[in-house]
Amino acid sequence: MKGASIPQLLDAQLPSITSQLDRLVELGVHALAGLSVGDFRALAGDLQTAPGALLVVAPGLVPASRLAPLLRRVDKPGFVVEDMTDLDAFESIPAARVRERQLYDITGVERGDEYSNWSPDEALPEIVRRGRRPLTVNEGISWLLQQPDALEPGACFMTVGSRKRRGKGLDARTPAIWISGGTGRDGRERRGAPKVGWCWAGNRHTWLGVASSDAAAR
């Protein structure tokens, strides 16, 4: 079950929050949120950020389904798989400890390669035991908007901090972000594109880690 315990800590390469804001404006995230550039920037104005922090676009500001097409890899836009029309119904779980802000920051982002071949159900308790928190799907997309190279062939990740509620329990799926092989309903033209899809929470995948970040509230 366990892969090599080599954490993929990439947040030191992230630009400043100001530069990340510039990037989001360049991508038109402010327009998707229905805000002027000034009002959008003001949402992050009081953040006390640490070096290497990632700026996250909360789903209440722009949902994951609208952020995903802004992803890029080999000049191809990101997309959501056709059988995940309910992506925006996936909400943060308590272990994700998401801040109630429209723009917020997290630190210590890891792709979670050491959890390759762990199921989400197996990985989540271990992430929490280590004093960390699982990434949500909006956090994962926000990361790749700033750092596209964090998504690599054979080394992609699940965002188990987002789950869909079903009755008194949870839907059996968990969101994941990987690279399309251009097969099936994806279409050959999407080969190599970033892809937001899902995996069963009880299944293992050798090419999917489980992304997480520092758990300390900021």
N, C-alpha and C positions, 0 to 999 in steps of 0.2 A: 504493500500500500504506500509506504513512504518513499519519496524521492530524495535526492540529495538536499541537504539543508543549507542551501546557498541562497540567501535572500537577495532579491533584485531591488535594491534600494537606489532609485534613480532620481529622487527629488532634488538632489544637490545640483542637478543640471537645469532645473527649472529657472526661467527668467524671473525678474522681479514682478510683484503684483501689478505694478503700473504697466509693465510690458505685456503681462497677461491680459490686462484690461484692453490694451491697444489691440492685441490679437483678436479678442472677442468682438470688439467694435469692427475690425477689419472684416471679420466673418459675417457681420450683420446680426449678431445675437441681440443687440439692443432693439433692432427693428422687429425681430421675432417676439420680443417681449412687449412690443408696443410702446417703447420709450424713446425719448430723445437721447442722443449721446451723453449729454450732460447729466440727465436724470439717471441714466444707466451707471455712469461712473460714480455718481453720488452714493449708490447702493454699497459700494466698497470703501467709501470715504473714511469710515471710522474703524476699519479693521486694523488690529494691532498684529501684524504678521511677522512671523519668524523667517529667517533665510531658508529658502527651499520650499516655502509653502505653495500649495496648489490652490488656485482660485476656482471654486465650484459654482456652477450655475444650478440652482435648486430647481426641482421639477415644478414648483409653484410659479416660477418665473418663466421658464421654457421647458416643456416636458421632453423626455428622452426621445420620443418619436420625431420631434422637430429638430433636435440637436444632431441626431445621428447622420442626416444627409450632409452635415458640414464636415464630417470626418473625411480625410483624404489619405490615400496611399497609392503610390505609383500613378498619381494624377487621376485616380478613380474615386468618386464620392462614396461615402458610406451609405448603408441602407439597413432597414429592418426586415427580417425574414417575413415572408408572406403569411406564415401561420402564427404570427405574434401580433395580431391586430390590437391586442389588449395590453401592449407594453406599458402604456401610461397608467394602467391600473396596478402596477407593481409599486409598492410603497416600502419605505424604510422599515426595517425591523428594529426592536428595542436595542439590540446589541450594536447597531450602527451608530447610535447616539448622535443623530443628525441635528445640527443647530437649526433653529427656526429663523432663518434669514433667507433672503432671495439670492444673495451672493455671500458665500462664506469660504473660509480657508481650512485646509487640513495639511498635516505634515507627515513626513515619514512614509510616503507612498511606496508600496512594494507590489510587484506583479504577482508574487506568491508562487514562484516556480517550485519551491520546495513542497508545495501541495499538489504538484502534478501527480495524477493517478490516485488522488484522494477524491472522494465524493464531497459535495457541499455539506451533506449531513455529517460527514466525518471531520471535515476541515474546520467548520465554524466553532465547535467547542474548543479546538486547539488554538485557534486564533484568539479567542477570548481568554483562554488560560494563559496565553503569553502576554496578556495585557494590551492587546491591540483590538481594532474594530474592523469589520468587513466593509469593503467599498460598496456603495450603491451604484446602480447603473448610470445615474447622472454624474456621479463622481468619476466613474470609469471613462465616460465619454469626455467629460471636462479635461481629464488628464491627457487623453489622446488628441484633443484639439490643440493642446500646448506642446505635446511631446509625441508626435505620431510614431516615432521609431520605437516606442515602448511596446508596440505590437509587432511581433516578429513571427515568421513561419515556424511552426512547431513550439512556439512560446507565447501563447495568448492567455486570456484570463476570464474567470467567472466573477460576477459581481453579486455575491450572495447576500449582501446587505439589503437587497430589494427582493421582496416576495409579494405575491398577490394573495390576499385573504380570500378564503373560500369557506363559508359557513363559520364554524368555530375554529377551523384550522387554517392551513395554508395550502395553496395550490402546489402541486408536485414539481413545478418547474422553477428554475432560477435563471436569471438573465446571464448572458455571457457575450463577450466580444472577441471575435476571431477574424481570420482572413478567408474570404470566399475562395473556394476552389473552382468556381464557375460551372458547377454541375447542377443538375436538377432544375428546380424553379428559380435558382439564382440567375441562370443564364450565362452563357460563355462570356458575354461582354462585361460581366462583373468579376471575372477571375482576378484575384489579387486585391479586391476592394475590401475595406473594413466592413464587418458584418455584425449587426446586433441580433442575437438569436437567443436560444434557450437550451438548457440541459435539464435532465431529470435530477432532482436533488439527491437521489440515491445512487446515481451512476458515476463512474470514474472515467477520466479521459487523460491520457498520457501527455497531451499537448495543451492542456488547459490548467493553469494555476488558479489560485484563489486570491484575488487582490485584497490588500488591507492597508491600513494606515495607523499612525499613532492614535491611541485611545484618549489621550489627555484632552479634556475640554479646553477650548480656546475662545 
